[in-house]
Amino acid sequence: MKKRMTRLSRGDYVVVNIEGEENGIPIPSVKQKSFKFRVGDENVLGDFSSNLLGRKRGQTVTFDVVLKPVLLEFADLWGHRVTFTVEIVNVFALKEPELTDEVIRRIEPGVSTLQEFKEVLAAEITQEKKTRAQGANIDRVFQAIAGRCKYEFDPEVLNQAAENLYRQFAEELKTIHGVELINYLMYRKLSSDELLAECKQESARKILGEAIMDAVIQAEGFRIPAERLEKEQEKLAKNRQGDQEFDSVAALKKAETQLLRRKAMEFLLEQNLARE
């Protein structure tokens, strides 16, 4: 990485000192010293980053930004207009190494040559595209089937599933992202009942999808071979060694159900998308 004296452009690395205030009042959580990031990166506020383009090392820039819901650590400030004062301490351009066979072996010890590395990358990209396409296709198939079926939901089961999903979402929001549910609701301008209604719709899709797959399993008489179930049982026992409360029978049944539903999903894709 080398220092740059020219103007900042997208892709450059920059070290900055940041201060922020709202209506003239300093915001302690925004103040950063020697903060380093890559201009244009998705994980940095886009409006913040764009205000530094064309600037030089040593300059101080002041600008206003309305914070969008991008960085969860600033969730309390989403929708607020913040005045940033940014001192550009250093600007760097990344010097990319020449991709020789030796460099490739250091990056990916399992390959020997640049050509082999390109083939591995191509295979990974192809697999990623297939995975995404499969997800999109199964959604299309389910939507088509759901539009024709007249499945009747058990209101008690659906309501319980929605409430469970609501609680799970609130817990993950706080433990994983550090955001309180009330702040999330305020940003989206939702009431708790409206969010619960969204959870109900999502739960209905999940219940209907599972019902469709279970119907396919029964109609086609799918079974999981005994040897495959034995392997699943061994895997479960190994992962739960020492857990006295572990219900091996229930866990094996759950694993069997997941395998059967995966088989049903593959069957639905094959039958409905074979001619596409």
C-alpha positions as CSV (number, residue, x, y, z in Angstrom):
1,M,0.0,0.0,0.0
2,K,1.4,3.4,-0.9
3,K,0.5,7.0,0.0
4,R,-1.2,9.1,-2.5
5,M,-0.9,12.8,-3.0
6,T,-3.6,13.0,-5.7
7,R,-7.3,13.5,-5.1
8,L,-9.3,10.8,-3.4
9,S,-11.1,8.4,-5.8
10,R,-13.3,5.4,-5.4
11,G,-11.3,2.3,-4.2
12,D,-8.6,4.4,-2.3
13,Y,-8.0,3.7,1.4
14,V,-8.3,6.6,3.7
15,V,-7.5,7.4,7.3
16,V,-9.7,10.1,8.8
17,N,-10.6,11.8,12.1
18,I,-14.4,12.2,12.4
19,E,-16.6,14.3,14.6
20,G,-20.4,14.6,14.3
21,E,-23.1,16.8,15.8
22,E,-26.8,17.2,15.5
23,N,-28.3,20.7,15.8
24,G,-25.0,21.9,17.2
25,I,-24.8,19.2,19.9
26,P,-21.8,16.8,19.6
27,I,-22.6,13.1,19.2
28,P,-20.0,11.1,21.2
29,S,-20.8,7.8,19.4
30,V,-19.8,9.3,16.1
31,K,-16.4,10.7,17.1
32,Q,-13.6,8.5,15.7
33,K,-9.8,9.0,15.6
34,S,-7.7,7.4,12.8
35,F,-10.7,5.6,11.3
36,K,-9.7,3.6,8.2
37,F,-11.9,2.5,5.4
38,R,-12.1,2.0,1.6
39,V,-13.9,4.7,-0.3
40,G,-17.0,3.3,-1.9
41,D,-17.2,0.2,0.2
42,E,-20.8,-1.0,0.8
43,N,-20.3,-1.3,4.5
44,V,-19.5,2.5,4.8
45,L,-22.3,5.0,4.5
46,G,-22.5,5.9,0.8
47,D,-23.4,9.6,1.3
48,F,-20.5,9.9,3.8
49,S,-18.0,8.3,1.5
50,S,-19.1,10.3,-1.6
51,N,-18.4,13.6,0.2
52,L,-14.7,12.7,0.4
53,L,-14.3,12.1,-3.4
54,G,-11.9,14.6,-5.0
55,R,-10.4,15.7,-1.7
56,K,-6.7,15.6,-0.7
57,R,-4.7,14.5,2.3
58,G,-4.7,17.2,5.0
59,Q,-8.0,18.7,4.0
60,T,-10.9,19.0,6.5
61,V,-14.4,18.6,5.1
62,T,-17.8,19.5,6.7
63,F,-21.0,18.2,5.3
64,D,-24.5,17.1,6.3
65,V,-25.8,13.5,5.9
66,V,-29.2,12.0,6.8
67,L,-28.3,8.6,8.2
68,K,-29.8,5.7,6.3
69,P,-30.4,2.2,7.8
70,V,-27.0,0.8,6.8
71,L,-24.8,0.5,9.9
72,L,-26.6,-1.0,12.8
73,E,-24.2,0.6,15.3
74,F,-25.9,3.9,14.4
75,A,-29.4,2.6,14.6
76,D,-30.4,5.2,17.1
77,L,-29.5,7.9,14.6
78,W,-31.3,6.5,11.5
79,G,-33.3,9.3,9.8
80,H,-31.4,12.0,11.7
81,R,-29.4,14.7,9.9
82,V,-25.9,14.7,11.2
83,T,-23.2,17.3,10.5
84,F,-19.9,15.6,10.0
85,T,-16.5,17.2,10.2
86,V,-13.8,15.0,8.7
87,E,-10.1,15.5,8.7
88,I,-8.3,13.5,6.0
89,V,-5.2,12.3,7.7
90,N,-3.8,9.9,5.0
91,V,-4.8,8.5,1.6
92,F,-3.5,5.2,0.3
93,A,-3.8,3.2,-2.9
94,L,-3.6,-0.5,-2.7
95,K,-0.7,-1.9,-4.7
96,E,-2.1,-5.2,-6.1
97,P,0.5,-8.0,-6.3
98,E,1.1,-9.7,-9.6
99,L,-0.7,-13.0,-9.6
100,T,2.0,-15.6,-10.1
101,D,1.8,-19.3,-9.4
102,E,3.9,-18.7,-6.2
103,V,1.4,-16.0,-5.0
104,I,-1.5,-18.2,-5.8
105,R,-0.1,-21.1,-3.7
106,R,0.2,-18.7,-0.7
107,I,-3.4,-17.6,-1.2
108,E,-4.9,-21.0,-1.8
109,P,-2.5,-23.8,-0.7
110,G,-4.6,-26.5,-2.3
111,V,-3.9,-25.3,-5.9
112,S,-0.6,-25.1,-7.8
113,T,-1.0,-22.7,-10.7
114,L,-2.9,-19.6,-11.7
115,Q,-4.9,-21.5,-14.2
116,E,-6.0,-24.0,-11.6
117,F,-7.0,-21.2,-9.3
118,K,-9.1,-19.6,-12.1
119,E,-10.8,-22.9,-12.6
120,V,-11.6,-23.3,-8.9
121,L,-13.0,-19.7,-8.8
122,A,-15.1,-20.4,-11.9
123,A,-16.5,-23.6,-10.3
124,E,-17.4,-21.7,-7.1
125,I,-19.1,-18.9,-9.0
126,T,-21.1,-21.5,-11.0
127,Q,-22.2,-23.3,-7.9
128,E,-23.2,-20.0,-6.3
129,K,-25.3,-19.1,-9.3
130,K,-26.9,-22.6,-9.3
131,T,-27.8,-22.2,-5.6
132,R,-29.4,-18.8,-6.1
133,A,-31.3,-20.0,-9.2
134,Q,-32.6,-23.0,-7.3
135,G,-33.9,-20.8,-4.5
136,A,-35.6,-18.5,-6.9
137,N,-37.1,-21.5,-8.8
138,I,-38.5,-23.2,-5.8
139,D,-40.2,-20.0,-4.8
140,R,-41.8,-19.8,-8.2
141,V,-43.0,-23.4,-8.0
142,F,-44.4,-22.9,-4.5
143,Q,-46.2,-19.7,-5.5
144,A,-47.8,-21.5,-8.5
145,I,-48.9,-24.4,-6.4
146,A,-50.1,-22.2,-3.6
147,G,-52.2,-20.2,-6.0
148,R,-54.1,-23.4,-7.0
149,C,-54.5,-25.1,-3.6
150,K,-57.1,-24.5,-1.0
151,Y,-55.1,-25.2,2.1
152,E,-57.0,-24.3,5.4
153,F,-54.8,-23.1,8.2
154,D,-55.4,-24.0,11.8
155,P,-55.8,-20.5,13.3
156,E,-54.3,-21.5,16.6
157,V,-51.2,-23.1,15.0
158,L,-50.8,-20.1,12.6
159,N,-51.1,-17.5,15.4
160,Q,-48.6,-19.5,17.6
161,A,-46.1,-19.7,14.8
162,A,-46.4,-16.0,14.1
163,E,-45.8,-15.1,17.8
164,N,-42.8,-17.5,17.9
165,L,-41.3,-15.8,14.8
166,Y,-42.0,-12.4,16.3
167,R,-40.1,-13.2,19.5
168,Q,-37.3,-14.9,17.7
169,F,-36.9,-11.8,15.4
170,A,-36.8,-9.5,18.4
171,E,-34.2,-11.6,20.2
172,E,-31.9,-11.9,17.1
173,L,-32.3,-8.1,16.5
174,K,-31.0,-7.4,20.0
175,T,-28.4,-10.1,20.5
176,I,-26.9,-10.2,17.0
177,H,-27.3,-6.5,15.9
178,G,-27.6,-4.7,19.2
179,V,-30.9,-3.0,18.1
180,E,-33.9,-2.8,20.4
181,L,-37.2,-3.8,18.7
182,I,-38.8,-0.4,19.6
183,N,-36.1,1.4,17.6
184,Y,-36.6,-0.9,14.6
185,L,-40.4,-0.3,14.8
186,M,-39.9,3.5,15.0
187,Y,-37.6,3.5,11.9
188,R,-40.0,1.4,9.8
189,K,-42.9,3.4,11.2
190,L,-44.7,0.1,12.2
191,S,-46.8,-0.8,15.2
192,S,-46.1,-4.1,17.0
193,D,-49.4,-5.4,15.6
194,E,-48.3,-4.6,12.0
195,L,-45.0,-6.4,12.5
196,L,-46.9,-9.4,14.0
197,A,-49.1,-9.4,10.8
198,E,-45.9,-9.6,8.7
199,C,-44.7,-12.5,10.9
200,K,-48.1,-14.2,10.3
201,Q,-47.7,-13.9,6.5
202,E,-44.2,-15.3,6.7
203,S,-45.4,-18.2,9.0
204,A,-48.2,-18.9,6.6
205,R,-45.8,-19.3,3.7
206,K,-43.6,-21.6,5.8
207,I,-46.5,-23.8,6.9
208,L,-47.9,-24.0,3.4
209,G,-44.5,-24.8,1.9
210,E,-44.0,-27.6,4.4
211,A,-47.5,-28.9,3.8
212,I,-46.9,-29.0,0.0
213,M,-43.6,-30.9,0.5
214,D,-45.3,-33.3,3.0
215,A,-48.0,-34.0,0.5
216,V,-45.5,-34.8,-2.2
217,I,-43.6,-37.1,0.2
218,Q,-46.8,-39.0,0.9
219,A,-48.0,-39.1,-2.8
220,E,-44.6,-40.3,-4.1
221,G,-43.9,-42.6,-1.2
222,F,-40.4,-41.2,-0.6
223,R,-38.3,-43.0,2.0
224,I,-34.8,-42.4,3.4
225,P,-32.6,-45.5,3.1
226,A,-31.8,-47.2,6.4
227,E,-28.0,-46.7,5.9
228,R,-28.5,-43.0,5.5
229,L,-30.5,-42.8,8.7
230,E,-27.8,-44.7,10.5
231,K,-25.2,-42.1,9.5
232,E,-27.5,-39.3,10.7
233,Q,-28.0,-41.1,14.0
234,E,-24.2,-41.5,14.4
235,K,-23.7,-37.8,13.6
236,L,-26.3,-36.7,16.1
237,A,-24.9,-38.9,18.8
238,K,-21.4,-37.6,18.2
239,N,-22.5,-33.9,18.3
240,R,-24.6,-34.5,21.5
241,Q,-22.1,-36.5,23.6
242,G,-22.7,-35.8,27.3
243,D,-26.0,-34.1,26.9
244,Q,-28.3,-35.9,29.3
245,E,-31.5,-34.1,28.1
246,F,-30.9,-34.9,24.4
247,D,-33.9,-36.7,22.8
248,S,-32.2,-38.9,20.2
249,V,-35.5,-40.2,18.8
250,A,-37.0,-36.8,18.3
251,A,-33.8,-35.5,16.8
252,L,-33.5,-38.4,14.3
253,K,-37.2,-37.9,13.3
254,K,-36.5,-34.2,12.7
255,A,-33.4,-35.0,10.6
256,E,-35.4,-37.6,8.6
257,T,-38.1,-35.0,7.9
258,Q,-35.6,-32.5,6.7
259,L,-34.1,-35.0,4.3
260,L,-37.5,-36.1,3.0
261,R,-38.5,-32.4,2.4
262,R,-35.3,-31.8,0.6
263,K,-36.0,-34.7,-1.7
264,A,-39.5,-33.4,-2.3
265,M,-38.2,-30.0,-3.2
266,E,-35.8,-31.5,-5.7
267,F,-38.7,-33.5,-7.1
268,L,-40.9,-30.4,-7.5
269,L,-38.1,-28.6,-9.3
270,E,-37.4,-31.5,-11.7
271,Q,-41.1,-31.9,-12.5
272,N,-42.0,-28.2,-12.9
273,L,-38.9,-26.8,-14.5
274,A,-37.7,-29.7,-16.7
275,R,-38.7,-28.0,-19.9
276,E,-37.2,-24.5,-19.0
